[in-house]
């Protein structure tokens, strides 16, 4: 989880192949949300896309 958190450093988009990371989707969502990112699961391409969205309504900083 620390490696993922280090990659989510404020860039607009971060792409990670599913083979590179062995975390549950709940853990991925928890880390992404805490860093201001939304998670998109690309099942066909087999990768995760993290999109920086810090100012979503209802998000607490």
Secondary structure, 3 states (H helix, E strand, C coil): CHHHHHHCCCCCEEEEEHHHCCCCHHHHHHHHHHCCEEEEEECCCCEEEEEECCCCCCCCC
